[in-house]
Amino acid sequence: MTNNESSLLVAEGGKRTFHKDLTVPDPIPAPAFGRVEKILQSARLFRYSGPTAEESETAMLEKEFAEYLGVKYALAVSSCSSAIFVGLLSVGIEKGDKVLLPAFTFTAVPSSIVHAGAEPVLVECDDNYCINIADLERKMIEHPDAKVFLLSHMRGHVSDMGRVVELCEKHNVILMEDAAHSLGNRWGGQHSGTFGKIGCFSFQSTKMINAGEGGMLATDDDDIIARAIIYSGAYEKTWAKHITVSEKVAEYQNQLPAYNVRMSEVTAAIARPQIPIIEQKGARFRHNYFRLANILNRSPHIDVPERVENEVPVPNSIQFNLRGMTRERIRRFVDTMGQEGIKIAVFGLGEDNARCFWNWRYTDASNDELPQTEKMLRTACDLRLPVYLDVEDIDTMGGLIVRAIDYVTTNMKNRQPAS
Ligand SMILES: Cc1ncc(COP(=O)(O)O)c(C=O)c1O
């Protein structure tokens, strides 16, 4: 890009028009600071080192998280990936079993399946980033031995859960949800992550709860929670320091391996004060998302797909599909936005995006033919919308994106098709 081209977008005086740094995560609420300090002073950073469950930040986080979701049990772990891994083992996944999952997700998800010794089977996704229901049923029929469907609500896009649950029941497949991006999202009035046997959540910094790292497994099942607690690293009756625990846990003591993927007290102390603000953050995310979507949809080259019916989303990022643009124009668009301080990624544009299934070379599934998902990934854009953005920021971003698209589609020669 020449300076002349870029100055079509940047403000007078050659300065960037957008000033907030979108790589900064959502802020940590003030009460977390005091709690962390108290833990540091006590030196009791290990979840089982305190005298009682009620005095453990981790056990209390599990209780409050379960109450928020309206489930019986929650188990705090080191990450959402750990929750998925432990969850797969807890529902009975064994070496060589097949696990269905969307072809559009983050590499950590198929990795957890591989870690559990299972084989990922990818299912097509639609242009709205949700699971393709027809392909899901096709894959269930093609792989009658698939035990689990692990549905990632990727980037917080929750699929038609009525259809998903119906298909899992019809084909006798256990539903697990990867709700890493969808904490607070409801479909048909019900929390995402509570439709299947297990819901898995992430507290990594770009998620609804920012604790740096951390994850949560949620379930109503007495047996699953007992197994999961042992797998996560409870030993010698340390499970007595859990509040959301079933009596069955004693049966599994010393019967299952302990993978030690527990959460630390510091992480729990940072996460806990964020539960009461989920609804407030969710409302702000929704407002910003729909305002930006309206602006972007004015461009003939942008399609922000309609959300699925019955979904109340909590989107802390926006995805949109570029239409009728060459690969070169898409690249130029991304570069232009980068110069403005707005980092937009097109999933399938670079060499190594971890959300493109063809880059998951550790599994044979990366060679699968998934034309629909591939086509979507080649032109789908991804943009973070952290909670500190205000209406003015959203309008500035929307205006810049539309102008940049306008510029690259009218001022560049068409050379190479996008897909
Ligand atoms: C869709 C999805 N699922 C699962 C994970 C794994 O989360 P964690 O980093 O907590 O292991 C991620 C990570 O960003 C993700 O994007």
The ligand as an ORCA input file, in Angstrom:
! r2SCAN-3c Opt
* xyz 0 1
  C     -13.545    -22.580     20.305
  C     -12.519    -22.820     21.344
  N     -12.636    -23.904     22.115
  C     -11.732    -24.183     23.073
  C     -10.662    -23.364     23.304
  C      -9.659    -23.740     24.338
  O      -9.706    -22.856     25.415
  P      -8.490    -22.808     26.438
  O      -7.501    -21.838     25.905
  O      -9.140    -22.334     27.707
  O      -7.959    -24.181     26.556
  C     -10.502    -22.211     22.539
  C      -9.369    -21.300     22.784
  O      -9.372    -20.160     22.433
  C     -11.439    -21.943     21.523
  O     -11.295    -20.884     20.731
*
